[in-house]
Amino acid sequence: MLCCVSLGWQAKAEAAMPLLPQETAAPASGLTPAALADLLENPEARKALVDELRGQASGTKPASSRTAGAAAPPAQPAAPGLRERMADDVQRFLTGLATDMGQGVEDMRALASGRSLRMDSGAAGHALLPLVLAAAVTIIAFILLRMIAMYVYTRIDRWVAEQGRASETPPKRGAPASMRVLYRRAGAIVGALAIDVGVVVLAAMAGGAAALWSTPGRGTLDTLAAVFLKAFVSVEIVKVAVRTVFAVKHPHLRLLPMADEHAKYWNAWLLRIVVAAGYGTLLVDPVVSASLSPALGRLANLIIMLAVYAYAVRVIWRNRQTVRERLDRRAASATTFMGSRLHILSRVWHVLGIGYFTILLVVSQIDPTNALPFMARATAQTLLVIGVGSLLILLLNAVLAKPIKLPADLRQRLPLLEARVNAYVPAMLKLIGLIIRIVLVLLVLDAWHAFDLSSWLASDAGGAAIKMVLNIAIVLLIAALAWTVVASVIEHRLSQSEGRGMPSARERTLLALFRNAALIVIVTMTLMVLLSQIGIDVGPLIAGAGVVGLAIGFGAQKLVQDIITGIFIQLENGMNENDVVQVAGVFGTVEKMTIRSVGIRTLDGGYHLVPFSSVDVVANHMRDFSYHLGEYTIAHRESVDDAIVHLRAAFAELMTDTVLGPEILEEMTVAGVTAVNEKGVTIRILIKTTPGMQWAVQRGYNRLLKKHFDAAGIELPYPHTVVYFGQDKRGFAPAANVTLQAERPDEGEDARAAGHTRRRLEPQAPSEDSAEVLGNELEAREDPDAPRA
C-alpha cells in the first residue's frame, strides 16, 4: 500500500524539488528573518545561498553552475523499473521519517531546556495574531450560521415528511415510493447540502476578512491565517458530506436508510476521524513548523495520524461482524443485483476500511498539505465511478433479463433467427459488462494514483492495447454478422413460405452441408484473424497445419476417400435425407448425411453408419416415381383371363381409396403370364406410384385382390405331392388303396372343433376287378410267355 501511494506522489515531490535553488538564490535583502533562519537551518540551502552570494560578489557564477554549464549534458539514464521506483520511494520515506523523528526529539530537548527554536515571544505573538483572529471569527460565524441553518433544516425535514404522508397512495411495506415523492426528497437533500456548503463558505469569508483587517499594512492574507482557512474549508466540506449521508437530527434528509442510533454512532465516529486527521495535517503541522520547527510539525502530524489510524482500525475491527450481519439482512431483502453486491461487501468491508485508513496514514506523512484533499478527491472519484458503473451494469442486466422478440412474419420466414439473436446479444452484453468492469478498475486505480490512466492512454502501449481491443471487437462482430446472414438465408430456404412449398430433400441435404462448411470456415478464419491481432504470427501455424494435413492425408486415405466420394454423391444427387435406399447391403431410410458418411435406419430400428468409401452402388427407391411389381400365381385349372378381370376389378376398387388412390400415377399395367410351372400360372402386374408409396399401395392392393379372388372362387395353388411306392426289377408295382378314416368317437368333436380331417393310407380288400388284375400279374410273373389280360 505504501509503495502504490508513494508512486503517485513521486512526481509531485520531484516537481517541487527544483524550486529550492531558486528560492535559496534570492538575494538576502529580500528574505525575512524567519525565512532566513529556515534557510540557514537546512545544510543544502545554506550551501547554495553561500555559493550564490559569493558569485554575486565576484561577478561570476557559482562553481556548480559553471561546471554544469561547461560540461556536456550527460546521457539520460534508463528509466528505472517499477520495482526500483517502489524500493527507492520506500527507502526515501523511511529515511525522511527517521531524520524527522531524530530532529524532532532534538527540538523537544531544546524546548525543554528553554531555548527558542524559531522566534521570540513578541514576534511569535505578532505572527500568530492573524491566525488567532481568523480562527475566532470563523468559528463564531460558523456557529451562528449553523444555528440559522439548523432551523431551515428542520423546516425542510418537516416538509419532506408531510409530502410523504400526503401522497395519494401510500406505499405498502417494502414497496417503492412514488416518483414525485422521490424527486421532492432528492431536491430537499440537495438544497440542504447547498445551504450547509454556503454556511462553511460564509464563515471562511468572515474569518478571511478578519485576518485581512488584522494586517492592514500588508494588504495580503497572512500565511498562517490562510493555512487555517484552507484547513477549515477542507475539513468542514468533508463534514458536510458526512452529515448529508447520516443526517442525525433530520432523518427524512438522510441519504442512507438506517436506524437513528446507527446513524448517530457512525456519524460521530467519522466526524472525529475527519476533524483529527484534517486539522492535524492541514493546521497543526504547518503552524508548529512555522512557529517552532519543521521537524516538530512533522512529528506532531505523525503522532496525530497514528492515533487516528489506531482508533479507526479498532472501531472497524470491533464492528466487523455486526456490520456484516446487517449487510447480509439487507442483501436478503434487496434485488438480485444489489443483493449480490451487498453480500460481497459484507465480507470485505472491514478490509477496505483498514486499507483506506492505511492509505490516509501514508499519504499524510508523504505530503501532509495535500493529504486530505487527495483523499477527498480520490474517494469522490471512486464513489462516482462505482455508482456510474453499477448503474450501467444494472441497465445491462435489465436488458439481459428481457428476451428479444422479433416480428411474427420475420419469425415465420427465419424461425431460428430469434433464438440466435437471443444467444448472441446476451454474450455481447456480457462482454460489454466485462469491459465496463475493467474500465472501472482502471479508473479507481487512477483515482488513487496507483495507475496513471491518462499517461497510459497517451503512450504507445495504451494505444496499441485499445487498437487491439477494437480490432478484436470488430472481427467478432463481422464473424457474428456473417454467420447470422448465412444461417438466416439457409433457414429461409429450408422454411415453407406462401409462395413456394417445402424444399426438396436434395435442397435440405445440400443446404445443411453448406451450413456446416460455412460454420467451419467462419470459425477458422475468425480464430486466425484474432490470433494475428493479439500478436501471434499465424504463418507458422498455417505452415504447420499444411504439414499436419499432408501427414494426415497419407495416413488417413480412407477418410479422404470418404469425403471425396461423399462430395460426388451429393453433387450427383445420389441420395438425400428421408430417402429409402439400399447402400452397401443395408436397406432402410436415410436419417443423416455428412460429408463423410450416411446414417441409415432399417426396418427393425437399427441405425447403420455407412462410410461413403464402402458405397459402390446406391439403390434409391424414391427417385421421381416408384412401381409396385406384383406377381400372382393361380392354379392350373383356373382361367387366366378370368383372373386378369378380377385383378383389374381389385385395382378399380383401390383407386376409390381416399388415401392410396391419389398416390397412384397411372392405370395398372398387366404384363401377362410370366411363368407356368409345377406351382401354377404366374401373372405379373405393374402399378406406378409416387416415390415411397409403392409399399403402401402393395399392401392395399393385396388385401383387395384376396377379397376378389375369394368371391370368384379362384383357387391359389396348393403344393402337389407325388407318392411313389416303388416297383420290382420287372417294372411291376402293387397298387395302393387310399381311403378316408372315420373319426373315433373320442376325438371326433375335437377334430371337428379344430377343423381337421384325418386322412390315412391303409390297404383294403381287393375288389373283383382288382383281384382279376392281380391274378393275371401273378401268372405273368410265373409264366413269362403267357398272354396278359
Salt bridges, closest charged atoms under 4 A:
ASP38 OD1 - ARG118 NH1 2.77
GLU41 OE1 - ARG118 NH2 3.75
ASP51 OD2 - LYS47 NZ 3.34
ASP88 OD2 - ARG92 NH2 2.87
ASP100 OD2 - ARG298 NE 2.74
GLU106 OE2 - ARG109 NH1 3.56
ASP157 OD1 - HIS252 ND1 3.32
ASP196 OD1 - ARG146 NH1 3.20
ASP196 OD2 - ARG243 NE 3.14
ASP222 OD1 - ARG218 NH1 3.35
GLU236 OE2 - LYS239 NZ 3.30
ASP260 OD1 - ARG254 NH2 2.99
ASP328 OD1 - HIS343 ND1 3.49
ASP328 OD1 - ARG347 NH1 3.18
GLU418 OE1 - ARG411 NE 3.60
GLU491 OE2 - ARG420 NH2 2.57
GLU507 OE2 - ARG493 NH2 3.33
ASP562 OD2 - ARG596 NH1 3.30
ASP579 OD2 - ARG623 NH2 3.74
GLU591 OE2 - ARG601 NE 2.85
GLU631 OE2 - ARG684 NH2 2.43
GLU638 OE2 - ARG637 NE 3.81
ASP642 OD1 - HIS646 NE2 3.33
GLU653 OE2 - LYS707 NZ 2.65
GLU653 OE1 - HIS708 NE2 2.83
GLU666 OE2 - LYS688 NZ 3.27
ASP710 OD2 - LYS706 NZ 2.32
GLU715 OE1 - ARG637 NH2 2.22
ASP728 OD2 - ARG781 NH2 3.75
ASP746 OD1 - ARG744 NE 3.45
GLU747 OE1 - ARG744 NH2 3.28
GLU747 OE2 - ARG758 NH1 3.20
GLU749 OE2 - ARG752 NH2 2.50
GLU762 OE1 - ARG760 NE 3.90
